[in-house]
Amino acid sequence: MTHPRAVALVTKLEKGQRKTFEILKALTAEQCQRLLYHEPSWQVRHLFAHFVSAERQLLDLARDVARGGSGAPPDFDIDRFNADEQSQLEGQSPPVLLDLLGQARQQTIEWVKTLGPEELDKIGRHPALGEVTVETMISAIYGHQLMHMRDLLKVLGRVE
């Protein structure tokens, strides 16, 4: 039986996935070319790849901490990671990236369902938040996407 705290995290992750996919799937080719961020210079299309790489990396870190590892190395460079991941996923189309994101989110959800309080309470290093619990790391996966989706909606001139 899935622990209630894990159920709450799964609910949050599923809600975020539904909303993200609804918005991203509706983007036109022109909208994907719009500038989203200036530094680094990212178009909306870069967000697709960023979500895929971030989901995978954050899941790996949370798994590591749940197994007793330390999480992100102290010298982890988020900007370098993002640049490397962007270059690796550059040639993928938005539909392919959405498929990869769906697969990554499903892996996250299936793993979270297996967690009990002892794993959720383990503490390790998150690349942006520092020393936090596995539960917070998982919540941060949701929050990370939400933050970027708010930025995207502003660029699109939509407020939700």
N, C-alpha and C positions, 0 to 999 in steps of 0.2 A: 504494500500500500504506500502510495506516495505521501511524503510528509506535507502537512498543510503549508509550511513556508515554501516548499518547493512548488506546490500547486499554485500559490500566489505568484511566484516568479514566472511559471509557465504561462499563466493567464496574461501577465504583463507582456511577455515576449510574443505571444500569439496576437495580442491586440496591436502591438507595435508593427508586427509583420503585415497584418491585414491593411493597416492604414498606409504604411510605406509602399506596399505593392500597389494599392489602389492609386496612389498619386504617381508613382514612377511609371506604371504601365500606361497612364493617360498622357504622358509627355509626348509632344511632337518632336520631330527631328530638329526643328528650329529651336525649341525650348532647351533641348539637350546641348545646344551649342552656346547658350547664354553663359556669361561669366558669373560664376557663383562666388568665388573668392579671389582676392587680388594677390595675397601672399600666403601660400604659394598660389600661382595663377591656375585656378581650376575652373573649368567649365562644368556645367551641370552634369555632363556625361561622366566626369571624373568621380562623381559621388557614387555611382554604381560600383565601380571598382573598389573605391574606398570602403564601402559597406561590406563587400565580400572579404577583403583582406582583414579588416578590423574584426569582423565576426569570427573568422578563423583564428586569428592571433589571440583575441581575448578569451575564446573558448580554450585554447591550448594553455594559456596562463592560468585560468581558473582550474582546469584539470590538474595542472602541476601543483598548485597550492592545495587542492583537496587531497592530493596524494602525499602531502607533507613537504612539497618543494617550496622554494622561496618566491616564485613568480618571476616578474620581469627583472633582468639584471640591473644593477644600480646605474650602469652607463647606457641604458637603453635610450636610443635617439629616435623619438617619434617622427621627427621630420625626415630623417634618413629612411626609416621604415616605410613611411608613406610614399616617398619618392621611388623607392625600390619596387614597392608593390604596384604603383601606378605604371611603371615601365613594364613589369611582367604581365599586366592585364590589359595593356594599351590596345591591343588588336582585337579584343573581344567586343562584340556588339552588345548594346543594352539588353536585348532579350536573353542572350547567353549569360550575361552577368546577373540578371534577375534569377535565372535558373540556378546559377551557382549560389546566389544569396539564399534562395529558398532551401537548397540542400544544406547549406551551412547552418541556417537557423533551425532546421529540423534536427540536425545533429546536436545543437545546443539544447533544444527542448527535450530531446530524448535523454540526454545526459542529466539535465537538471532533475528530471523525474526520478532518477536513481539516488538523489542526495538526501541524506538525513541531517539532523542538527549538527552532528560532529563534523561533517564535511563543510556545511554551510558556515560554521563558526571559525574555521581555520583562517589564519591571517597570512597574507603574502603581499608582495609588491605589485601594484597596478601601475602601468606606465605613466598615467596622468594623475592618479589619486594618491599614490604612495601606498602605505601599509593599510590594507583594508581586509575585511572578511571576504570569503568566497561569495557569500550572499550579496555583498555590495558590488563585487566584480560583475556578477550576473545582472544586477539592477543597472549597472553602468552600461552594459551592452544595450539595453533598452534606452537609457538616457542619452547615450551617444548618438543613436539614430534619431531620436526625437529632436535633439539640438540641431543636427544638420537638416532635418526635414523642415524645421521652423525657418532656418535660413533660406532653404529652397523656396518655400511658400512666399517669403518676402520678395525674393528675386522675381517670382512669377506674378507678384502683385496680388496674392491671395492671402487672406488671413483666416485661419481656422482655429 
